Amino acid sequence: MSYAPYSFARGPLLAASLDIEGTQDLLSVSTLAQRTSSVLERLRDSARSARADERREPTFPIGKAAELVGRTAAAIREAEKDGRLPPPPRTENNRRVGYTLAQLNDMRGLFGTRPWRAATDPCCVIAVQNFKGGVGKSTLSVHLAQYLAIKGYRVALIDCDSQASATTLFGYVPDLDLTEEDTLYPFLRHDDMESLDYALRKTHFDGLELVPANLRLFQSEYEIAARMARGQGNLIDRMAQGIASIADRFDVVVLDPPPALGAISLSVLRAANALVVPVPPTVMDFSSTAAFLAMLDETIETLADRGLAPSLQFLRFVASKVDENKSMQKELLNLMRTLFGHAIVRTPLKDSAEIDNATARLMTVYELDGPVTSSAVRNRCLAYLDGVNGEIEVDIRSMWPSHLARLRKEGLA
């Protein structure tokens, strides 16, 4: 699959903006909002049209499929030959077409290599959280969820942020494609709703479902805060109740909360049993993370006083948006490793043009068939992503008693 990069210097964005250039009068916020919304809508329509048929499952050659399934390529071919697996699709030149993730999961079912947790193991609920925006929170959340789906886990990603960046990376234009009824909003608003099932949507990654968000979710922050002030119900537990209603269908639930300590973030923190904190190694981001940890400590103490303390099985820091060519970043990265010790993921998530270019297409690195930049850049980027996500995967499996023996056998426990 090939992709033509969008041109922002020509085309829809420029055309949409021509009628407002040169305006010198002081404009009202309403006028500016209308104008920017008009331009953004045209840009989104252009982007959506450009990739109308591109949103599909990633595919894998037989060697990679065998690695992911945990069997040899010969075992897969033998199962296809004797009819236990359907024959692979082929091109006109009789070349094998790559296997979809759904086909990989069928193979895992046949060979007994699904990595699912046992029914007696707890569902892992990971909050990817920091109180500062721009740290790579949604990028990490989505790539983690997709990585786990590729590995064969059953995953739910719940977008709790009204900015809806995670939702956008799954191909939605949140405020055009979705209403408030499609998000968390109804469940947070109505105490009589018993399940989040209504909001779950299948994605183009087999085994991965999404609860989307849009701007309307922002309103729930005020409503929840007001109801909590009036003592109306135990709303801090609402997210945990929603996750409990769907947890039996999933191994991992990934939460992408807003970058602020509001009512939704508190509810997310209460629901999570694991916390992943992305931290770019810059002075501003490190300072913000220090403040985040202080606030987090106070918040946990306050929740504990009310008998609502979260039970975190692991806390991990991820050095995100890393550029080791900058000496200050290199120094801060070394400082973070000293301060956080084993709590910091060993692999840094380095700044990559591959992530930037995929995001510009409202996609992720895991769903692109080939490099947007170059093979070398893409391979390095995948090594960073797989390294970060692989370490978190081990933390997840360490929560499950049914996986401990296998982790020891693999030398990971």
N, C-alpha and C positions, 0 to 999 in steps of 0.2 A: 504494500500500500504506500503510495506517495502522497505528500502533502505540500501544497503551495502555501508559503507563508502569507499571512494577511498583510496588505499594504495599508498602513495608516497614513501615509503621505499622499495617497491618491484614493479616490473611490468614495465609499459611503460616508466615512467620518468627515472628510473634507467637504464633500457636497452638502452634508447636513449642517455644517458649521458656516457656510458661506454667507447665509442670510443674517448672521449675528456679528460678523466681523466689523470693526470700525465703530461699533456703538460706544459712545462716550458718556451717555447719561447714566446716572446712578440707578442701578436696577434693583428691584425688590427681590427678596429671597424667593418669593413665589415664582416670579418671572424666570429667575435663574434656574430654579428647580425644574420648571416646565421645559426650558430650553435644553438643559443637560439631559433630561429624561428622553426628550425627542431624539437627540443625537445618539444616546446610549441604546435606545430601542432599535434604531436603524443599524447600528453596529452589531447588535446582538442578532438581528435578523440575517445580516450578511454572514456572520459567523455560523449561525445555525444552518443556513443554506449551504455553506461551503463544506460542511461535514455531515450533510443529511443522512448519508448511508454509511458513515464510517464508524458509528457507535456499535461495536460488536465485541464478542469475547476475544481475548488474545489466543493465539495458536502457538503450538509447540512442535518442533520436529521430533521424530521418534526417539532420538538419543536423549533429548531433554525430557520428553514425556516419561521415558523409562526411569530417569533419575528422580523425577518428582513422584512417580507412582511407587518407586521402591522395588522394581523388578527389572529384568534385563530386556533389551530390545528383542532378543530372541524369544523370550517368554510372551511378549505382546504379540509377535508375529505368529507364534504357535497357537495362541488363543484365538486369533483371527482366522487361522487356517482351519481349526477344528470347530468353528462356529460359536465359541463361547463369547467372542466379541464380534461386532459387525465388521465387515471388511472396510478398510479405510477408503475415503474418497480419493480419487485420483484426477490429475489434470488430463488434458487431451493427449499429452505426451507420456501418459502412464506414470507420472511422478506422483508420489504421495503428497497429499495436502496435509498441512499441519493439523494436529489434533486440537480440538477445542478443550476448554477447561471442563465442560460437561462430560466429554468423552474420557478425560483423565479421571474424573470422579466415578464414572462407570467402571473403569479399570480398577480403581481402588476398591470398589465394592466387590468385584470379582475376585481379586487377589487377597482381600482381607487386609488392606493396608491403609484404611482410613485412619487419620490421626485423632479422631473425635475423643473427647473426654468420656469417661464412664458416667452413667446416670447418677452415681453417688458423688462424683467430683463437682466442685462448685463452678458455676459459670464465671469466667473471668470478665470483670467489668473494668475497663481501662479508661480513665479520664486523661486526655491529652490536654494539659492545662497550664496556662501562665496568664498573669493578669495584664500582660502587655501585648498589644497587637503587633503584627509584622515579624513574629519570631519563627514562622513556619509551622504553626500549630495545625492548620487545616491540611497543609501539604503532607505533614507527617501522619496525621490521622488517616487520610485517604490511602496513602501508599502502604501504611501498616495494614489496614483492612484488606486491601487488594492482595498484598503479599500473603496474608494468612489464608485468604480464599484460594490463591494459587497452590498453596501447600495442602489444601484439602479440608481446612476447618470450616465449620459453619459460623458465619460472621454476620453481625448486625452493626451497622454504623448509624448512630443517632446524631444528627446535626442539631445542636441545641443553640446555635448562634444565629441571630437574625440577619447577620451579614451573608449567611448561606454560602460561604466559599466552598465547603465540602460538597454541598448539593450541586453547585455550579460545575464542579469537576466531574460530576456524573452525567453531564449533558443537559441539565435543566437550566432554563432561564427562570429563576425562582419566582419573580413577581409577575411573570407572564404565564408560566406553565402551571403554577401551583396556587391554591387558595389556602387560607388559614386552616381550613378543615383537613388539609392534607398533611399538616405538621403536628408538632407536640401540643399546639395551642389548645385544642378542644380537651385533651386529656388533663392538662394543667388547670384548665378553667372549670371543668365539671367533675365534681367529686364522685358522682354516681357512675362515671365511666370506669369499667373494670379492666380493660385491656388496651394495650398499644397496638394490637394486631391490625386495626383499621388503617394505621399510618405506614405500615411496612410495605415497601415496594421492591419487587425483584429488580436486580440490576443486570448489566451485560456481563457480569462476573458470576458464574454459577456458584451458588452457595453463599453469596453476599447479598444482603438486603439492606435497604436504606430507609430511614425515617427522615424525610427532607425538612428543610426550613425555608422560610422567606421572611421578609421584613416585618410582617404582621406579628411574628413571634416576639418582637420587641415590646409590644403592648402588654404581653403577659408579665413582664418584669414588674410593671407598675401595679397590675391587678393582684399578683401574688403578694407583693410587699404590702399593699393596702389590706388585703385579707389577713395576712399574718399579724399586722398591727392591731387588727380588730379581734385577733384570737380565733379566727374562723378555720378550724381544722389544722391538722399537722402537715402543712404543705411542704415542709422540708423533706418529708419522706415520699413525696409524690413521684419523683423520678424513680426511686427504688421500687415503688409499687408497680410502676409501668414496666420496668425491666423484669421484675419477678413474674409478670403476667406472660412474658414471651421467652423467658430464659431457658425453658426446657428444649427449645428448638435450636439453641445456639451453643457453641463452645466459647465464643468471645463476643462481647459487646464493646464497641469502641465509641466513646463519647467525645464530641467536639464542642465544648462549652464556649460561651462568650468570654472575651479577654477582660473580664471585670469581676469583682466580687459582689455580684448581685444575687437575687433570689434564685435564679436558675443555676448559677454556679454553685451556690450552697447546696442545692438539691442534687446536683451532679456529684459534688464531693461526698455527700452523704451516701449516694448510691454506689460509688466506686469501691472496689477492693484492690485497685492498683492505680498508680499515678505515674504518668510520664510527662516530664517537664522539658520542653525544648528551650535551649538557651544559646543564642548567638554569642560568640566571644567578643563582644564589644563592651565598652565601659558603660554605655547607657543600658544595654540589655542585662549586663551582669548586675548593675545597681538595681534595676527593676526586679530582677529575680531575687535579690537579697530582700527587697521589700516584700515580694510575694511570699517568701518563706516565713518572714516574720508575721505577716498577716495570716498565713496558713496555720502557723503554730497557735496564734491567738484564736483563730476560728475553730480549730480542733478542740482546744481547751473549752471554749464556750459550748460547743456541741456536746462535749463529754459531760459538762455540768448538767446538761439537760438529758443525759442518757442517750445521746444520738451520735457519739463519736464514730467516725468511719473506721473500718477495720482494714487497713492497707496491708496487703500481702507483700507488695514490693513498691519501691519508689525509685525511679530511674531518671537521670538527667541525660538529655541528648544535646550535644554541641551541634547546633544547626547553623546553616548559612555560613559555613566556615571558609575563610580565604586565608590559607597559611602563608601566602605571599606577603601578607601584611604583618609586619613584625609585632605590632600591638596585639593582633588577634592570636598570634602564636604564643605570646607571653601569657595572655589571658587564658588560653586553652590549657597551657601547662598549670596555671594557678587553679583552674577549675578541676583538673585531674587530681591535684594535691588536696584540695578542699573536699571534694565529693568522694574521693577514693573509689571503692568498688560500686558506688551508686551511679557513677557516670558510665554510659555506654562507651566501650573502648573505641568503636569506629565513629569518627566524626562524620556528620552529614554535610559534606562540602558543598559550597555554592557551585551550581552547575548550569551551564547554558542549556543543557538537555532538559532540566526541570523547567527552566524559564520558558523555553520554546514550547514544551508540551502544555504548560499551563496557559500560555497565550492562545492555544487551540482549545482551551477548556477541556483538557485531557490530562492523563498522567503518563509517566515514563513506562509503566507496566503494560499499558494497552497499545502502545505504538509498536508496529511490526518491525520497524527499522529506525535507524538514527535520524533525528532531525538535524543534528550538527554533523558529527562524524562518528565512525565506529569506535574510535579510541575514546572520544568523549563520552559516548553512550555506555561503553563497557565500564569505564571508571565510575560513572554515575550509578549504574546498576550495582557495582561492587559496594559503593557507599550505602545505598538503600538496603541491599540484601544483608550487609553487615550489621547495620542498626536494627533492622527488623528481625534478623536471625537471633540476636542477643535477647531481644524482648520476647521472642517465641520461646526461648529456653526458660525465661522467667515465668511465662504463662504455664508451660508444661510442669514446672516445679510446683505449681499450686495443686496439681492433680495427683493424688496418691496412685492412681492407675498408671501413671507415666513414669514414676520414680525408678522402677526397675529398668525400664528402657533407657532412661537418661543415664543411669549408672553404666549400663552396657555400652552406651555411646560415648562414655567419658565426659559427660556434661553435668554430672551431679556428684 
